[in-house]
Amino acid sequence: MTTSQNPTENHNMYMEEEGMKSLRRLVDECAQALSEQDLSLEQAETRIEKTREQVLDLFPGKEEQFELIYRPRFERIIQERSLK
């Protein structure tokens, strides 16, 4: 059984999906850079802050979610690379 949606709902769903794709791309690119590039601790922290700003541009008001979900991932990569 399918439900019909109006064009506005379809557009909103499309925009949300595109935002999530952008979010994944930003976070994955940052994680990859932290893992693979020869960065100092300062450069790594700058990269994380730039990614945070980009994520919050996509999803304003989601600072707490960034800090709970993504910062620990990035910090773990930094620790594994022994930048701290």
C-alpha positions, 0 to 999 in steps of 0.5 A: 500500500502506498501513500500519496504525498503532496509536492511540498512533502516530497520536496521537504523529504528530498531536502532533508535527504540531501542535507543528510548526504551533505552531513555524512560527506562533511563528517567522513571527509573530516574523519578521513583527513584526521586519519590520513593527513599529517596534521598537527594537533592544532591543524586537526582541531581547526579542521574539526571546528570548520567541519562543526561550522559547516554542519551547523550551517546545514542544521542550525541549533544542533550543537549538542548533537555535534558534540555528542555524536561527532566530536567523540569520533574525531577525538578518538581518531586524534587519540589513535594518531597520537596527536594528543 
